[in-house]
Amino acid sequence: MTHLSTRASGARRGAQVLQRLRDRPPAIWYQGEPVRDVTSHPALKGGVHTLAHLYDLQWEKPDLSLYPSPTSGNKVARSFMMPKTHDELASISRAMKVWADYTFGMMGRVPDYINRAITGYASGAPFLSEADPRFGANAVRYYEYLRENDLCLTHTLIPPQANRAVSSAHQSDPYLAARIKEETDAGMVIRGARMLATLPVSDEIMVFPSTLLKSQEEDAPYAFGFCIPTDTPGLRFICRESVDYGRSHFDHPLGSRFEEMDALVVFDDVFVPWENVLLHRDIKHCNEAYARTGAVVNMTHQVVVKNIAKCEFLLGLASLLVNAIGAEVFQHIQEKLAEIWVNLETMKAFLRAAEADAQLDEWGVMRPAWDPLDAARNLFPRLYPRMIEIIQQIGASGLVAMPTEADIKGPLAQDIRKYYQAARAEALDRIPLFRLAWDASISAFASRQVLYERFFFGDPVRMAGALVTGHNKQIQQYAEKVRTFVKQNRDEAFTQASG
Ligand SMILES: Cc1cc2nc3c(=O)[nH]c(=O)nc-3n(C[C@H](O)[C@H](O)[C@H](O)COP(=O)(O)OP(=O)(O)OC[C@H]3O[C@@H](n4cnc5c(N)ncnc54)[C@H](O)[C@@H]3O)c2cc1C
């Protein structure tokens, strides 16, 4: 690929991440203005500095987080590994857990998510080559470029939410959804928009279709996959309002650290060289690429690790709230803690089953079993909002009767020390705990987390539909068993009646 010439040194550290974002800023717009430096902008800097810290973390535990590159020998992120054994596969989820633990799972789009996707595309490169031999080679080259340079990717899959009753080709403007405008010997030009890209403060963007394309003729201009730098001319990211605009860690303990931001992506005649293209005008390969290459399994593997970290966090938080206000004496409180515990064990069981039942796929890579991961991704969007409801039910008015850092340092400090105490916590211990619970359950950050868990992997309704279609054969086996039993009952009754 044309932009792949950077000299590689393997796994990055935080300072390099920040420097690259300063040297090559993505074209990010916030509240009507371009953002010159994402590392210092109040709406973005919290998440950016956490991102940088994650890269430092991988060097704090290099044996866990890194492995030697098969091409350069440099230490590279383990999330790029193409595992050949069960042990190697498990080592990837242990590495992913380090980052998930640091963010309590609250930054779903830490770079290992897309690292796993690109690793899937590269390992399934023969599938992309079926469409065009250049595309398989591009996938492998791009994957190696990412791995050796340890870059961070955002991604965007779905067209803007204008009219969901009709396809992209039938919107009021054919260039509302990102579409191929023209092709030249050197590449293709894309015009239109995609929604949504989380973590726009990334070095590169992966653009793939996720909704099922149907018509070869109409949908072909919308059928493509490519990766380009986020500072490519013509590319623009329009951010939503920040859930945390420069507030202190004390006041917004989660939002001030883990705001990963979401943005609509505009392609204003963006030129994509052929070397960056992985899919082109090919409905069949676009629709099948996610599943066949292993990209979606790899991504879901990361998601379940994130879910575990989130359950652990909520269990710890709920238990501290209960203890602080002496609520453990009530039986329904015990039941609520038990519910979170069961969710945690369920996610751990899915992960364990997926890794234990992993098999070498058609490309020779140890692929986690899909069924437990698919079950997890269908279940968690229902579990997460319920766990947040539990935090609200336990915290009650304590979640809003909550002074800020300025209040505590102000003239009413004596009032605050007296009236905000809890059964087992001084006011100055109780307040930060309840501020954390507030940021996990009712703040703008918390609401966005709930929305994220409901939708980030796709519409839960259509995911459930895909699950049923994908498992129809197994479902029919169980149906056959029940049918035999029903028939037996009927036959017995009629035999007796006639006898
Ligand atoms: C916080 C957050 C972060 C996200 N980050 C990313 C990201 O980084 N990259 C990315 O690519 N995407 C991202 N997404 C988008 C995600 O992929 C979509 O939310 C998801 O695919 C659902 O699409 P939609 O939001 O456009 O909902 P819509 O498709 O517009 O659905 C709206 C409603 O209509 C119903 N509906 C629409 N069409 C149908 C249909 N055909 N059949 C039945 N019901 C239908 C849905 O069930 C839903 O209730 C993110 C989403 C959120 C909320």
The ligand as an ORCA input file, in Angstrom:
! r2SCAN-3c Opt
* xyz 0 1
  C     -22.607      4.094     21.043
  C     -22.521      3.422     19.700
  C     -21.280      3.237     19.113
  C     -21.192      2.650     17.847
  N     -19.948      2.512     17.259
  C     -19.869      2.054     15.989
  C     -18.605      1.976     15.326
  O     -17.557      2.283     15.884
  N     -18.580      1.548     14.056
  C     -19.722      1.178     13.397
  O     -19.631      0.802     12.241
  N     -20.914      1.235     14.003
  C     -21.020      1.662     15.269
  N     -22.243      1.737     15.878
  C     -23.438      1.509     15.059
  C     -24.061      0.162     15.197
  O     -23.464     -0.722     14.283
  C     -25.558      0.379     14.894
  O     -26.102      1.090     15.983
  C     -26.322     -0.897     14.686
  O     -25.858     -1.591     13.566
  C     -27.825     -0.594     14.474
  O     -27.976      0.287     13.413
  P     -28.652      1.713     13.619
  O     -28.122      2.327     14.867
  O     -28.482      2.473     12.382
  O     -30.167      1.392     13.888
  P     -31.278      1.278     12.785
  O     -30.892      0.244     11.787
  O     -31.571      2.611     12.222
  O     -32.498      0.765     13.646
  C     -33.406      1.651     14.349
  C     -34.589      0.832     14.823
  O     -35.291      0.289     13.698
  C     -35.316     -1.141     13.717
  N     -34.978     -1.628     12.370
  C     -34.299     -0.980     11.393
  N     -34.188     -1.753     10.305
  C     -34.782     -2.910     10.592
  C     -34.980     -4.122      9.866
  N     -34.549     -4.277      8.622
  N     -35.613     -5.124     10.495
  C     -36.080     -4.985     11.754
  N     -35.920     -3.860     12.487
  C     -35.282     -2.842     11.908
  C     -34.206     -1.536     14.695
  O     -34.509     -2.763     15.358
  C     -34.173     -0.363     15.682
  O     -35.124     -0.563     16.683
  C     -22.364      2.263     17.162
  C     -23.603      2.419     17.780
  C     -23.701      3.003     19.023
  C     -25.054      3.200     19.633
*
